[in-house]
Structures are given as C-alpha cells and as structure tokens.
Amino acid sequence: MRDLVAGERAPIAGECSFVLSGNGGQLPTLALIALGADRQSLADFPPIDSVTREMRPAARFEDADRLALTIPDIPAAVERLLLVAFDSGNRPIAAPLTLTIGSGEMRFTADLRGRDDAAVILIECYRHQGAWRLSANGQGFAMGLNAIASAHGIDHGWVQRMIPRLQPPEREFGGHDRPRGGTSTGSGVAIDAHHILTNAHVVDGARSVTVHAHGRPIEGVVVFADPRNDLALIRVETTLTAHAQFRSEIGLHLGEDIVALGFPLQGLLGTGPQASAGNIAALCGIGNDSTVFQFTAPIASGNSGGPILDMAGQLVGLVSSSLNLESIRQSGGSAENINFGIKGAIILSFLDSFGIEPPMAGPNPHIIGRAAVVRQARDAIARISCEC
C-alpha cells in the first residue's frame, strides 16, 4: 500500500472508493464539494454529505464512512472535487483520520491531534491534461465547515443543516440592532483596503448592505460570516485608506483601559461616531465563554461591530452585546454596564480562515491616551446600514 504525504499527487480513473477510518471514537461527517474553474461551488452540483446521502452524477455515499466515485461520469463543468471531514458540533476533531483509496492501493492520514481544526480537506481530485488526479491535502480549519463553505461560495443554509449549533442562537443578552423589516444600523472597522469587520448579527438577513466611510455611502457585500462567533466580513470595491491595527500581544489584561467606538442610536444621537471609555472587567463571558471578554465602557444599540481599542490605539476586540438588564431586574438582581467583546485572537482566527492577514502592530506599543486613540482610529471605523 502506498502511503501518501500531504501535497503528494497520483492519477485516478474508473470506479474509485474512499473509506474513512479513525483511531477509535465516532468518526467525523464526510462531505463532497464540487467546484468549477473559478473554484466556486456549482449550482448544478451542490455538496453531498454522509448524513443525508443524496446522490450526484458520478458520486454517492454508500455508507457514513464510504464515498463511491465514478470518474468518467463526472460532469464536464466540474473541475475539482474536495472530500472534507468535519465535526457536526463544530468542535476540534483532535484525532488522526485515515482515508483508504481504491482497493487499498493508497491511503492518506491527516493527524489532527493537538490541533484546533473542526474541519479538514482530506483530498482534492482535479482535472489535469484530460485526465483526473488526486492530491493528498490535510489542510485544517479551526472555524470548521463554515470556513470552507464561505471560501467557495457554498450556501450557508447547507452548513447550518450540517452543524445545527451554527444556527443563530437566541441571544441571552441584549444588543439587537435588527428590527423586523425596514433599515437597521451597526458599526464596523476597516481591517484592510477592501474589508470591513462587523458582527454577524448586524448583517444577518440583510438584503443589501451600505458602508458609510470617508464621508460617503459605499455598497458592500457580505463575503464571510460566522454566526456562532458573531463575526462577519464585508467587502467594498472602493479603496479604504485607513485600517485598524491588531495588537500583536494576544492576551488581555484584567483592569486595563479600553475605548469602544461606534455609531449608537442612529437618528437619536446623530450620525457621527461616538467613543466611550472603560476597562476590561473579566476575561470571559456568560458561562465562562472564553471567546469573549467583559468590559465596562457604555454601549447602546448600534455599537455592535465597533472596535475596542487599547490605550496604544490597537484593536483588541469587537463590540458584540450587552447583558439583558431587564431580565436581570425581573430576576431581582441589579447590573450596569456589563458588556461583551469578541477577543482579538478569535477575530484573527476568523480572518485566517478567509486567507486575510490584517495589519499587526509592532512590539513595545506607545501609550497615547484616549483622545489620541479616538483621533487615530476615527477614519478606520464605519457606520453600517442594512436593508432587511
């Protein structure tokens, strides 16, 4: 048997089977994704998976761990096939996976132990000079199946069916910026020349998105969203000249001063950006959620998606939500300014899934004070309007 290493290629032809095995425990789910010449998903050949086991021309899942492929019957529009394994709970697979190809002629093992990957591309099959070849891949994705789907234009509804926890949850805390119908607003921050970062709940269900930056409205397109971590990426064709810099030191410090920027209560407080100061009150959220931190800077509806900056003006998080004070009062408790921000490390992992390397600040940051932080960041923040 030939053991393939990542990146190794081999010809394939005729009837071919792919059988997944692991080192004990429950195997992850398999999916086959067909791509066209532009490496985007094909409407006539949507993904199939080992759960629903739909059939496509030349492809079918014979069992939860076995895919059968008839190479000569692959439709002409298909240029590439990705065989993907993913965890249906969007948790790290954290185990070795072995794919046996054919009648045992070849196999490939992707060892995911010690990695955070919730999905992995096991192999790629692609056309080459009139024939088909396969390539052992092994590329993992900490953001899971959603990262692969977003990169290749796959319907997010399919991902949500495969991973139910990616369904937007009923939020335990306030911060809703989206009414039913009409227009809603939120905030965002530029992280390179053509991308604005915001919350997934800000753009969820929007028919159109407008980014207000540099004193004018710019049409935007949501290209990548992660409802579970409440992050979304908007692309604009207009070049953005000012961008936020991420802090190179990933860790946060309990009690450190921060500034939150955004566009709260549009139509009531005006259309300009607003800044509020506070500190980091806790390094986790509700139920010890380690993806977010708690901060005390006052925020309101419309702040969602705005940047949270340290005293050197570096991005350390993104405004996400506030504790639902009405629910707390009804339970007999009392609380003020309990707000939550998405950690910079989670944001960087999200952007990495889309292949974006945002600007990073250098070591030994220079503390510049609140007013200077706001002046420095003012041109990088954006107001976001959504038609629902």
Residue, then its C-alpha position, 0 to 999 in steps of 0.5 A: m500500500r502506498d502511503l501518501v504525504a500531504g501535497e503528494r499527487a497520483p492519477i485516478a480513473g474508473e470506479c474509485s472508493f474512499v473509506l474513512s477510518g479513525n483511531g477509535g471514537q465516532l468518526p467525523t461527517l464526510a462531505l463532497i464539494a464540487l467546484g468549477a474553474d473559478r473554484q466556486s461551488l456549482a449550482d448544478f452540483p451542490p455538496i453531498d454529505s454522509v448524513t443525508r446521502e443524496m446522490r450526484p452524477a458520478a458520486r454517492f455515499e454508500d455508507a457514513d464512512r464510504l464515498a463511491l466515485t465514478i470518474p468518467d461520469i463526472p460532469a464536464a463543468v466540474e473541475r475539482l472535487l474536495l472530500v472534507a471531514f468535519d465535526s457536526g458540533n463544530r468542535p476540534i476533531a483532535a484525532p488522526l483520520t485515515l482515508t483508504i483509496g481504491s482497493g487499498e492501493m493508497r491511503f492518506t492520514a491527516d493527524l489532527r491531534g493537538r490541533d484546533d481544526a473542526a474541519v479538514i480537506l482530506i483530498e482534492c481530485y482535479r482535472h489535469q491534461g484530460a485526465w483526473r488526479l488526486s492530491a493528498n491535502g490535510q489542510g485544517f480549519a479551526m472555524g470548521l465547515n463554515a470556513i470552507a463553505s464561505a471560501h467557495g461560495i457554498d450556501h450557508g443554509w447547507v452548513q447550518r443543516m450540517i452543524p445545527r449549533l451554527q444556527p443563530p442562537e437566541r441571544e441571552f443578552g441584549g444588543h439587537d440592532r435588527p428590527r423586523g423589516g425596514t433599515s437597521t444600523g451597526s458599526g464596523v472597522a476597516i481591517d484592510a483596503h477592501h474589508i470591513l469587520t462587523n458582527a454577524h448579527v448586524v448583517d444577518g438577513a440583510r438584503s443589501v448592505t451600505v458602508h458609510a466611510h470617508g464621508r460617503p455611502i459605499e455598497g458592500v457585500v457580505v463575503f464571510a460570516d460566522p454566526r456562532n462567533d458573531l463575526a462577519l466580513i464585508r467587502v467594498e470595491t472602493t479603496l479604504t485608506a485607513h485600517a485598524q491595527f491588531r495588537s500583536e500581544i494576544g492576551l488581555h489584561l484584567g483592569e486595563d483601559i479600553v475605548a469602544l467606538g461606534f455609531p449608537l442610536q442612529g437618528l437619536l444621537g446623530t450620525g457621527p461616531q461616538a467613543s466611550a471609555g472603560n476597562i476590561a472587567a473579566l476575561c470571559g463571558i456568560g458561562n465562562d465563554s472564553t471567546v469573549f471578554q467583559f468590559t465596562a465602557p457604555i454601549a447602546s444599540g448600534n455599537s455592535g461591530g465597533p472596535i475596542l481599542d487599547m490605550a496604544g490605539q490597537l484593536v483588541g476586540l469587537v463590540s458584540s452585546s450587552l447583558n439583558l438588564e431587564s431580565i436581570r431586574q425581573s430576576g431581582g438582581s441589579a447590573e450596569n454596564i456589563n458588556f461583551g467583546i469578541k477577543g482579538a485572537i478569535i477575530l484573527s482566527f476568523l480572518d485566517s480562515f478567509g486567507i486575510e492577514p490584517p495589519m499587526a502592530g509592532p512590539n513595545p506599543h506607545i501609550i497615547g491616551r484616549a483622545a489620541v486613540v479616538r483621533q487615530a482610529r476615527d477614519a478606520i471605523a464605519r457606520i453600517s446600514c442594512e436593508c432587511 
